[in-house]
């Protein structure tokens, strides 16, 4: 079991709130387009792709994830489009992929010690008119943060995370497209559970919600995406 993915091992789970919000952004941009090719980086159990598959006209669906258990579950899902799920570490992934209308990267780039390197790698998969839709942790203030975690009593630090200032990250998106950014303020309560990689929500007296990790790091989460000047 990959502890960081534990929250996705409940295969009867409902769609997560950030998936609903990201899905609405994608659907708004592509509801009138047919024969869409889509790739989901960090596709997990395929549930989010299935949700989109019921709303949009997919031709080709590709999902990539390093968790074999989740990929095997995604392969059991029935899609309208032609689906292919690949179990591989994206850092080592070298298949030739191109001409995708949509790239999804939800909670993905922060998994790597050099997020921009893997952003640039994935942007090569886009078609000329394609767009990328990103959901991840970033900083609203002009500061970059780098942190590591490890199990108590062990010597090795791992699970490196880099949180860029969102404007720095945004500038690496394709220059020939309109760039959009929206901070996501979580609108539900999440209880603290015994999973070191999970998050939970605290509420202020003014009913403002803040999302924390079990490492006691406050999470700011953003949607970043591109749109062609000519609507899809």
BELURMO-V116239 format. One record per pair of residues at least 24 apart in sequence whose ideal C-beta (glycine too) atoms are under 7 Angstrom apart, sorted by the first residue. I is the first residue (numbers start at 1). GAP is how many residues later the second one is. D is the distance in Angstrom with one decimal. If there is no record, write none. Layout:
# BELURMO-V116239
i:gap:d
I:GAP:D
I:GAP:D
This chain:
# BELURMO-V116239
i:gap:d
2:65:5.2
3:192:6.8
3:193:6.8
3:194:5.7
4:193:4.3
5:39:7.0
5:62:5.0
5:65:6.2
6:189:5.3
7:191:6.1
8:36:4.6
8:37:5.4
8:62:5.9
9:60:6.9
11:34:5.9
11:62:5.4
13:34:7.0
15:32:6.5
15:33:7.0
15:36:5.7
17:169:6.7
17:170:6.7
17:171:5.5
18:117:5.7
18:166:6.3
18:203:6.9
19:29:4.7
19:32:6.9
21:163:6.2
21:202:7.0
22:84:6.3
22:111:6.2
22:113:5.2
22:201:6.2
23:25:7.0
23:28:5.7
23:29:6.0
25:108:6.4
25:198:6.2
25:200:6.2
26:26:6.4
26:76:6.6
26:107:5.5
27:28:5.1
27:29:6.5
29:102:6.7
29:198:6.2
29:203:5.5
30:26:5.4
30:72:6.9
30:202:5.5
31:25:6.7
33:24:6.9
33:199:4.9
35:24:4.4
36:65:4.8
36:66:6.4
37:62:6.4
37:63:4.8
37:64:5.2
38:62:6.5
38:63:6.6
38:64:4.3
38:66:7.0
39:58:6.7
39:61:4.9
39:64:5.5
39:86:5.9
40:64:4.4
41:49:6.4
41:62:6.7
41:63:6.6
41:64:4.6
41:67:4.9
41:81:6.0
42:63:6.7
42:64:6.3
42:65:6.4
42:66:4.1
43:31:6.0
43:42:6.7
44:26:5.0
45:25:5.0
45:28:4.6
45:29:5.6
46:27:6.8
46:28:3.0
46:31:4.7
46:39:6.6
50:27:5.2
50:29:6.7
53:26:5.0
53:27:5.4
53:28:6.1
64:24:6.4
64:26:6.2
64:29:6.6
90:28:6.4
97:28:4.6
98:27:6.0
99:28:4.4
100:25:4.9
100:26:5.9
100:27:6.1
100:30:5.5
101:26:5.8
101:29:4.8
102:28:6.5
102:29:6.2
102:31:6.7
103:29:4.3
103:30:7.0
104:29:5.4
105:27:6.8
105:29:4.9
106:29:4.3
107:28:6.3
107:29:5.7
108:28:6.8
109:27:5.9
110:26:5.4
110:27:5.7
110:51:5.3
110:52:6.5
110:53:7.0
113:47:5.0
113:49:6.9
115:47:5.7
115:49:6.9
116:56:5.6
119:53:5.7
120:52:6.9
123:51:6.6
129:99:5.3
131:46:6.8
131:94:6.3
131:95:4.6
131:96:6.2
131:97:6.8
132:41:6.6
132:93:6.5
132:94:5.6
133:92:4.4
134:89:7.0
134:90:4.3
134:91:6.5
135:86:6.7
135:88:5.4
136:85:6.9
136:86:6.8
137:26:5.4
137:82:5.3
137:83:6.5
137:84:5.6
138:25:5.9
138:26:5.8
138:27:6.9
138:28:4.1
138:31:5.9
138:82:6.3
138:84:4.8
139:24:5.3
139:25:6.8
139:26:5.0
139:27:6.7
139:81:6.3
140:26:6.6
140:43:6.7
140:80:5.5
141:24:6.9
147:70:7.0
149:66:6.1
166:56:5.2
169:55:6.6
170:54:5.9
173:51:6.8
173:53:5.4
174:52:5.8
177:49:3.9
177:50:6.3
177:51:5.9
178:48:6.6
178:49:4.5
178:51:6.1
179:47:5.8
180:45:5.1
180:47:6.2
181:41:6.0
181:43:5.3
182:40:6.8
182:41:4.6
183:37:6.8
183:39:5.4
184:37:4.7
184:38:6.5
184:39:6.0
185:24:6.9
186:25:5.2
